[in-house]
Amino acid sequence: MPGTAPERAYFTDVNRTRLRVWEWGEEGAPVVVCAHGAQDHGRMWDGLAPRVAALGYRVVAPDLRGHGDSGRLASVNIWGATVLDLATVAGQVGGPVGWLGHSFGAGVAMYAAAIWPELTRWVVSLDGVGPPPQAFESRDLVESARAGLDGVRRALDGPPRVYPTREDMVERRLRVNTRLPRQWAEHLVEHGSVMTEGGWTWKADRFMGVGLPGPFDLAYLEAELEALRAPTLVLTGAEHDMWSEMSEPEVAERLTHLVTAEHSVIAGAGHYVHLEQPDAVMSAITEFLGRVGP
């Protein structure tokens, strides 16, 4: 199994739902809250979390709502609800905390850190500065609403996608994330799937794949980033990858909105920088934390 299994696991009630939480490290140590990416779960930190804990931290990694063993999504307002969840968790564990996030999880962690600086020590973002600019290109609002609501209806009323075996799920994941190491694909499937009639299905809520038109656009994202004032380390991979699609100039422009951030590129890594190149990522985090403190 990649990494080390959590030392503690429990459920906590937040924001009208229940989250599964995984922990490593001494309970009285400074806290790091980890936020995984979309369609993943808290056990994706099994590799990095124990190494961060060994630096003298208590690492807290929830399954975000709609993922893993946590409660389902009540609506498609996933961003705001998840940010509130993380802030509540930080308060429960006695913040301020360090935030360590990947992809979607990095985005919501940075937003939480910007909105509640009193809960924040520092932020580490693993390939989480958002989608490329073309993802925000305007679309027909009526067609977008129709497609989104059709997706909601399918998620509520339709049957889940069933795979005959977990190995089929692993192969599916590897076709999507071609750079993801097989052992990590197997690990993510093991802890992110559940047996159902006829085979296996993903634990992740199908609402995660639903989108409705709303006010969130590129200017909104840039304003969120500009609000962050805590010390921030941004790590991105050098390789083009699924869900890691911005060019170097686009990444550089996005980083201009993170006024306190320093940026390092991890060679030989794509979107899952911490799973593909864990030693390089851990080295960068260790050096960063050595300068900014606990």
Beta strands, then each sheet from edge to edge (+ up, - down):
strand 1: 8-14
strand 2: 17-24
strand 3: 31-35
strand 4: 58-62
strand 5: 97-102
strand 6: 120-126
strand 7: 193-196
strand 8: 199-202
strand 9: 232-237
strand 10: 261-266
sheet 1: 1+ 2- 4+ 3+ 5+ 6+ 9+ 10+
sheet 2: 7+ 8-
end
